Amino acid sequence: MRVFVPLLVAGVAARALGAQAPATVARPPGPLTLQAAIELGRSRGVQAALARQGERIAEARVGQRRADLLPSIGGNVSYARQRRNLDEFGIGFATGVTDPFDLFTLQAHASQSLVDLAAWQRLGAARDSAIAAGLDTRNAGALAGAVAGVAWLRVLSAEETVRAREADSVTALSLLDQARQQLAAGVSAAIDLTRSDVTYNAIRSQLAVARNQRDRARLDLARSLDLPPGDPLPIAAEADSVGLPLTQHPDSAVRFALAHRPDLSAERKRLEVLGKSRRAIRAENFPSLGASGYWEETGRQTSTVRSTWLFQLGVTVPILDGWRRQSRSAEQEARIASEEIRVRDLTSQVEADARQALLDLRSAEEQVVIARERERLARQELSQAQDRFAAGVAGSLETSNAQLSLTAALDAAIQA
């Protein structure tokens, strides 16, 4: 099993690069295969679902930034009854307070930014943030798929352990019956029966523990797939291949990982976002140009309303804001420096992960070969010990030791 664990994260991440965040995948009928568990994990995993919502939020923010560059149009209709003091207008021939009168108003107004460099930079930063969020979604999906794949492998390992302990219990019961027959025939001592009985009960205890571990592993698998804990989740009998072309050369693996790891791509994109945000702050020092106006109809009666309108161009020139822009720019510089450190550290981590994965793969392949040979020898040892015990030339100590060796060899094969 260890051969899958170090490679599963990198493998599923590479598969995730070929597609965007998947739609919800229905659970396939029949036993759950490794590939199906990975796909379900990418689709149904809680962290992957949260990342998809984060991507939606980032895309919505792009629209908010784009709105700063699009026309703003509105209107209003009002009715007022009022009395006015004509003296407040400062007109010499118009004095006193008017009689109450009605005023009907209908107005449409609009404004449009024509030149705003800072707004364009903020829009570019928002777009890059959305791209980074998409990469985070793919990375979260890959990790969720890897978690589900590891959980699937643990269920498979637990079920194989249960089957191994069941086989051990059958063998131990056979040896116990043989010890009883030998004692009844008077060809072996009572200690041989006692020793066989102890071994049989020890294996029964191991079987109970193995079944508990299997049930717990099934719960973990259901949790990783966001399925009801009571779902039985039958899995396929053997691990299917993920179908990934794995290079054996460390440098090639490093180059592939550096080019395809979505978490590293997301960090690089965030670094670009910070750079554009800094340029947006600096662009606020430049003048901006905008246009605005309105069309209005007013009158004391709806039948006597008259039209008025206004159109204007305006230039906004920033002069001094208490050096707030300079302080924001300095803060952004520090954020960029911090992100550069994170990118450099993650690059080093990705390279180490790729090299370690290949080392683990080679080690796991060797362990599988050794574990199979060890299992073959342990079975041979148990068979010979049984023959010697049946012939009366050895006690149950040899059979007990041989069975313990076989149990250890089976466990090593399952873990490998």
C-alpha positions as CSV (number, residue, x, y, z in Angstrom):
1,M,0.0,0.0,0.0
2,R,2.8,2.4,0.7
3,V,3.7,2.6,-3.0
4,F,0.4,4.4,-3.6
5,V,0.4,6.9,-0.8
6,P,3.4,9.1,-1.7
7,L,2.4,9.2,-5.4
8,L,-1.3,9.6,-5.0
9,V,-1.2,13.3,-4.3
10,A,1.1,14.1,-7.2
11,G,-0.7,11.8,-9.5
12,V,-4.2,13.1,-8.8
13,A,-2.9,16.7,-9.0
14,A,-1.5,15.9,-12.5
15,R,-4.8,14.5,-13.6
16,A,-6.7,17.5,-12.2
17,L,-4.7,19.8,-14.6
18,G,-6.6,18.6,-17.6
19,A,-10.0,19.7,-16.3
20,Q,-11.7,22.4,-14.4
21,A,-13.5,21.8,-11.1
22,P,-15.8,18.9,-11.9
23,A,-19.5,18.9,-11.5
24,T,-20.9,16.6,-8.8
25,V,-20.1,13.0,-9.7
26,A,-22.7,10.4,-8.9
27,R,-21.6,7.4,-7.0
28,P,-21.1,4.6,-9.5
29,P,-23.1,1.4,-9.0
30,G,-21.3,-1.7,-7.8
31,P,-18.0,-2.0,-5.9
32,L,-16.1,1.3,-5.5
33,T,-12.8,1.3,-7.4
34,L,-9.8,3.4,-6.6
35,Q,-10.3,5.7,-9.6
36,A,-14.0,6.1,-8.7
37,A,-13.1,7.0,-5.1
38,I,-10.6,9.6,-6.4
39,E,-13.2,11.2,-8.7
40,L,-15.8,11.2,-6.0
41,G,-13.4,12.8,-3.6
42,R,-12.6,15.6,-6.1
43,S,-16.3,16.2,-6.7
44,R,-17.8,15.7,-3.2
45,G,-14.9,16.5,-0.9
46,V,-15.8,19.3,1.5
47,Q,-12.6,21.3,1.0
48,A,-13.0,21.0,-2.8
49,A,-16.6,22.3,-2.6
50,L,-15.4,25.2,-0.4
51,A,-12.7,26.0,-2.9
52,R,-15.2,26.1,-5.7
53,Q,-17.3,28.6,-3.8
54,G,-14.1,30.7,-3.3
55,E,-13.6,30.7,-7.0
56,R,-17.2,31.9,-7.5
57,I,-16.5,34.7,-5.1
58,A,-13.3,35.7,-6.9
59,E,-15.2,35.7,-10.3
60,A,-17.9,38.0,-8.8
61,R,-15.2,40.4,-7.6
62,V,-14.0,40.7,-11.2
63,G,-17.5,42.0,-12.1
64,Q,-17.3,44.5,-9.2
65,R,-14.0,45.9,-10.5
66,R,-15.3,46.0,-14.1
67,A,-18.3,48.1,-12.9
68,D,-15.8,50.9,-12.1
69,L,-15.2,51.3,-15.8
70,L,-18.8,50.9,-17.1
71,P,-21.5,53.6,-17.3
72,S,-23.6,54.3,-14.2
73,I,-27.2,55.2,-15.1
74,G,-30.1,56.0,-12.8
75,G,-33.2,58.0,-12.5
76,N,-35.7,59.4,-10.0
77,V,-39.2,60.7,-9.9
78,S,-40.4,63.0,-7.1
79,Y,-43.3,65.1,-5.9
80,A,-42.9,67.8,-3.3
81,R,-45.2,70.4,-1.8
82,Q,-43.2,73.3,-0.2
83,R,-42.9,76.9,0.8
84,R,-39.6,78.7,0.0
85,N,-38.0,81.8,1.4
86,L,-36.9,83.8,-1.6
87,D,-34.4,85.8,0.5
88,E,-32.1,82.8,0.6
89,F,-31.4,83.1,-3.1
90,G,-30.0,86.7,-2.8
91,I,-32.2,88.2,-5.5
92,G,-33.0,91.8,-4.7
93,F,-36.4,92.0,-6.4
94,A,-37.6,88.6,-5.1
95,T,-38.2,88.7,-1.4
96,G,-40.6,87.2,1.1
97,V,-42.0,83.7,1.5
98,T,-43.9,82.0,-1.2
99,D,-47.3,80.5,-1.0
100,P,-47.4,76.7,-0.8
101,F,-46.9,75.1,-4.2
102,D,-46.4,71.7,-5.8
103,L,-43.2,70.6,-7.7
104,F,-43.0,67.6,-9.9
105,T,-39.5,66.3,-10.9
106,L,-38.5,63.6,-13.4
107,Q,-34.7,63.1,-13.8
108,A,-32.3,60.7,-15.5
109,H,-28.6,60.9,-14.8
110,A,-25.5,59.1,-16.0
111,S,-21.8,59.0,-15.5
112,Q,-18.9,57.4,-17.2
113,S,-15.2,57.0,-16.4
114,L,-13.1,57.8,-19.5
115,V,-9.6,57.6,-18.2
116,D,-8.8,55.8,-14.9
117,L,-5.5,53.9,-14.9
118,A,-5.9,52.8,-11.4
119,A,-9.3,51.2,-12.1
120,W,-7.8,49.3,-15.1
121,Q,-5.0,47.9,-12.9
122,R,-7.5,46.9,-10.2
123,L,-9.5,45.1,-12.8
124,G,-6.4,43.2,-14.0
125,A,-5.6,42.3,-10.4
126,A,-9.1,40.9,-9.9
127,R,-8.9,38.8,-13.0
128,D,-5.6,37.3,-11.9
129,S,-7.1,36.7,-8.5
130,A,-9.9,34.7,-10.1
131,I,-7.3,32.7,-12.0
132,A,-5.5,32.0,-8.8
133,A,-8.8,31.0,-7.2
134,G,-9.4,28.6,-10.0
135,L,-5.9,27.0,-9.5
136,D,-6.7,26.7,-5.8
137,T,-9.9,24.9,-6.7
138,R,-8.0,22.4,-8.8
139,N,-5.4,21.9,-6.1
140,A,-8.1,21.5,-3.4
141,G,-9.8,18.9,-5.7
142,A,-6.6,17.1,-6.2
143,L,-5.9,16.9,-2.5
144,A,-9.5,15.9,-1.8
145,G,-9.2,13.1,-4.4
146,A,-5.9,12.1,-2.8
147,V,-7.4,11.9,0.6
148,A,-10.3,9.8,-0.7
149,G,-7.8,7.5,-2.6
150,V,-5.7,7.0,0.6
151,A,-8.9,6.3,2.5
152,W,-9.9,3.7,-0.1
153,L,-6.4,2.1,0.1
154,R,-6.7,1.9,3.9
155,V,-10.1,0.1,3.5
156,L,-8.5,-2.3,1.1
157,S,-5.6,-2.9,3.4
158,A,-8.0,-3.4,6.4
159,E,-10.1,-5.9,4.4
160,E,-7.0,-7.8,3.4
161,T,-5.8,-7.9,7.0
162,V,-9.2,-9.3,8.0
163,R,-8.9,-12.0,5.4
164,A,-5.4,-12.8,6.5
165,R,-6.4,-13.1,10.1
166,E,-9.4,-15.3,9.2
167,A,-7.0,-17.6,7.3
168,D,-4.7,-17.5,10.3
169,S,-7.6,-18.5,12.6
170,V,-8.4,-21.4,10.4
171,T,-4.8,-22.6,10.4
172,A,-4.6,-22.1,14.2
173,L,-7.8,-24.0,14.8
174,S,-6.4,-26.9,12.6
175,L,-3.2,-26.9,14.7
176,L,-5.3,-26.9,17.9
177,D,-7.3,-29.9,16.7
178,Q,-4.1,-31.6,15.7
179,A,-2.6,-30.9,19.2
180,R,-5.7,-32.4,20.8
181,Q,-5.4,-35.5,18.7
182,Q,-1.7,-35.8,19.5
183,L,-2.4,-35.5,23.2
184,A,-5.2,-38.0,23.1
185,A,-2.9,-40.4,21.3
186,G,-0.2,-39.8,24.0
187,V,2.5,-38.7,21.6
188,S,2.7,-35.1,22.8
189,A,2.7,-33.2,26.1
190,A,-0.2,-31.1,27.5
191,I,2.0,-28.0,27.1
192,D,1.7,-28.4,23.3
193,L,-2.1,-28.3,23.5
194,T,-2.0,-25.3,25.8
195,R,0.5,-23.5,23.6
196,S,-1.7,-24.1,20.5
197,D,-4.8,-22.9,22.4
198,V,-3.0,-19.7,23.4
199,T,-1.9,-19.1,19.8
200,Y,-5.5,-19.7,18.5
201,N,-7.0,-17.2,21.0
202,A,-4.3,-14.6,20.3
203,I,-5.2,-14.8,16.6
204,R,-8.9,-14.5,17.4
205,S,-8.1,-11.3,19.3
206,Q,-6.2,-10.0,16.3
207,L,-9.1,-10.8,14.1
208,A,-11.5,-8.8,16.3
209,V,-9.1,-5.9,16.2
210,A,-8.7,-6.2,12.4
211,R,-12.5,-6.1,11.9
212,N,-12.8,-3.0,14.1
213,Q,-10.1,-1.3,12.0
214,R,-11.8,-2.2,8.8
215,D,-15.1,-0.7,10.0
216,R,-13.4,2.4,11.1
217,A,-11.6,2.7,7.8
218,R,-14.9,2.4,6.0
219,L,-16.3,5.3,8.1
220,D,-13.2,7.4,7.2
221,L,-13.8,6.6,3.5
222,A,-17.4,7.7,3.7
223,R,-16.4,10.9,5.5
224,S,-13.8,11.7,2.8
225,L,-16.5,11.3,0.1
226,D,-19.1,13.3,2.1
227,L,-21.4,10.3,2.1
228,P,-23.6,9.1,5.0
229,P,-21.6,7.2,7.6
230,G,-24.0,4.2,7.4
231,D,-23.2,3.7,3.7
232,P,-21.7,0.2,3.4
233,L,-19.4,1.3,0.5
234,P,-18.3,-2.0,-0.9
235,I,-14.9,-1.6,-2.7
236,A,-13.3,-3.5,-5.5
237,A,-11.1,-6.5,-4.5
238,E,-7.9,-5.1,-5.9
239,A,-6.3,-1.7,-6.4
240,D,-6.7,-0.5,-10.0
241,S,-4.0,1.5,-11.7
242,V,-4.3,5.3,-11.9
243,G,-2.8,5.1,-15.4
244,L,-0.1,7.8,-14.9
245,P,3.1,7.9,-16.9
246,L,5.7,8.1,-14.2
247,T,9.3,9.1,-15.1
248,Q,12.2,7.4,-13.4
249,H,14.5,10.4,-13.8
250,P,14.5,12.8,-10.8
251,D,15.2,15.9,-12.9
252,S,12.3,15.2,-15.3
253,A,10.0,14.6,-12.4
254,V,11.0,17.9,-10.9
255,R,10.4,19.8,-14.1
256,F,7.0,18.2,-14.6
257,A,6.0,19.0,-11.0
258,L,7.2,22.6,-11.2
259,A,5.2,23.1,-14.4
260,H,2.0,21.4,-13.4
261,R,1.5,21.7,-9.6
262,P,-1.6,23.9,-9.3
263,D,-0.7,25.2,-5.8
264,L,2.6,26.6,-7.1
265,S,0.9,28.1,-10.1
266,A,-1.6,29.7,-7.8
267,E,1.1,31.3,-5.6
268,R,2.8,32.6,-8.7
269,K,-0.4,34.1,-9.9
270,R,-1.0,35.7,-6.5
271,L,2.4,37.3,-6.8
272,E,1.3,38.9,-10.1
273,V,-1.9,40.1,-8.4
274,L,0.1,41.9,-5.7
275,G,2.3,43.5,-8.4
276,K,-0.8,44.8,-10.3
277,S,-2.3,46.0,-7.0
278,R,0.9,48.0,-6.3
279,R,0.7,49.5,-9.8
280,A,-2.9,50.4,-9.2
281,I,-1.9,52.3,-6.1
282,R,0.8,54.2,-8.0
283,A,-1.7,54.9,-10.8
284,E,-3.9,56.8,-8.3
285,N,-1.3,59.6,-8.5
286,F,-2.3,60.3,-12.1
287,P,-5.3,62.4,-13.1
288,S,-8.5,60.7,-14.1
289,L,-11.1,61.9,-16.6
290,G,-14.8,61.3,-16.4
291,A,-18.1,62.5,-17.9
292,S,-21.5,63.0,-16.2
293,G,-24.8,64.7,-16.9
294,Y,-28.5,64.6,-16.4
295,W,-31.8,65.3,-18.2
296,E,-34.6,66.7,-16.0
297,E,-38.2,67.7,-16.3
298,T,-39.7,69.9,-13.6
299,G,-42.9,71.9,-13.1
300,R,-45.6,72.9,-10.7
301,Q,-48.0,70.8,-12.7
302,T,-47.5,67.7,-14.7
303,S,-49.0,69.5,-17.8
304,T,-46.5,72.4,-17.5
305,V,-43.2,70.6,-16.8
306,R,-40.1,71.9,-18.7
307,S,-36.9,70.1,-19.7
308,T,-33.4,71.0,-18.5
309,W,-30.2,69.1,-18.9
310,L,-26.5,69.2,-18.0
311,F,-23.4,67.5,-19.5
312,Q,-20.0,68.0,-18.0
313,L,-16.4,66.6,-18.3
314,G,-14.3,66.6,-15.2
315,V,-10.6,65.9,-14.5
316,T,-9.7,64.8,-11.0
317,V,-6.1,65.6,-10.0
318,P,-4.8,64.0,-6.8
319,I,-2.5,66.4,-4.9
320,L,-2.2,65.3,-1.3
321,D,-4.0,62.7,0.8
322,G,-1.7,62.8,3.8
323,W,0.7,60.4,2.1
324,R,-1.8,57.6,2.4
325,R,-1.0,56.3,-1.1
326,Q,2.7,56.2,-0.3
327,S,2.0,54.2,2.8
328,R,-0.3,51.8,1.0
329,S,2.4,51.3,-1.7
330,A,5.0,50.6,1.0
331,E,2.6,48.0,2.6
332,Q,2.2,46.4,-0.8
333,E,6.0,46.2,-1.3
334,A,6.2,44.2,2.0
335,R,3.4,41.9,0.8
336,I,5.2,41.3,-2.5
337,A,8.4,40.5,-0.6
338,S,6.5,38.0,1.6
339,E,4.8,36.4,-1.4
340,E,8.2,36.0,-3.1
341,I,9.4,34.1,0.0
342,R,6.4,31.8,-0.1
343,V,6.8,31.1,-3.8
344,R,10.5,30.3,-3.4
345,D,9.8,28.1,-0.4
346,L,6.9,26.3,-2.2
347,T,9.2,25.8,-5.3
348,S,11.7,24.1,-3.1
349,Q,9.0,22.0,-1.4
350,V,7.6,20.9,-4.8
351,E,11.1,19.8,-6.0
352,A,11.6,17.9,-2.7
353,D,8.2,16.2,-3.0
354,A,9.0,15.0,-6.6
355,R,12.3,13.6,-5.6
356,Q,11.0,12.0,-2.5
357,A,8.1,10.4,-4.4
358,L,10.5,8.7,-6.7
359,L,12.6,7.5,-3.8
360,D,9.5,6.1,-2.1
361,L,8.4,4.4,-5.3
362,R,11.8,2.6,-5.8
363,S,11.8,1.6,-2.1
364,A,8.2,0.4,-2.2
365,E,8.9,-1.8,-5.3
366,E,11.8,-3.4,-3.5
367,Q,9.7,-4.0,-0.4
368,V,7.0,-5.7,-2.4
369,V,9.4,-8.2,-3.9
370,I,11.0,-8.8,-0.5
371,A,7.5,-9.2,1.2
372,R,6.4,-11.8,-1.4
373,E,9.5,-13.8,-0.9
374,R,9.1,-13.6,2.8
375,E,5.5,-14.8,2.6
376,R,6.6,-17.7,0.4
377,L,9.3,-18.8,2.9
378,A,6.9,-18.3,5.9
379,R,4.3,-20.6,4.3
380,Q,7.0,-23.2,3.6
381,E,8.2,-23.0,7.2
382,L,4.7,-23.5,8.5
383,S,4.1,-26.5,6.3
384,Q,7.4,-28.1,7.4
385,A,6.6,-27.4,11.0
386,Q,3.1,-29.0,10.7
387,D,4.7,-32.1,9.1
388,R,7.3,-32.3,11.9
389,F,4.6,-31.9,14.5
390,A,2.4,-34.5,12.9
391,A,5.3,-36.9,12.8
392,G,5.9,-36.4,16.5
393,V,9.5,-35.2,16.0
394,A,8.8,-31.5,17.1
395,G,6.5,-29.8,19.5
396,S,3.9,-27.1,19.0
397,L,6.5,-24.4,19.7
398,E,7.8,-24.8,16.1
399,T,4.3,-24.5,14.6
400,S,3.4,-21.5,16.8
401,N,6.6,-19.7,15.8
402,A,6.0,-20.6,12.2
403,Q,2.5,-19.2,12.3
404,L,3.7,-16.0,13.9
405,S,6.3,-15.7,11.1
406,L,3.5,-16.2,8.5
407,T,1.3,-13.6,10.2
408,A,4.2,-11.1,10.2
409,A,5.0,-11.8,6.6
410,L,1.3,-11.3,5.5
411,D,1.2,-8.0,7.3
412,A,4.4,-6.9,5.6
413,A,3.0,-7.9,2.2
414,I,-0.3,-6.0,2.9
415,Q,1.5,-2.9,4.0
416,A,3.9,-3.0,1.0
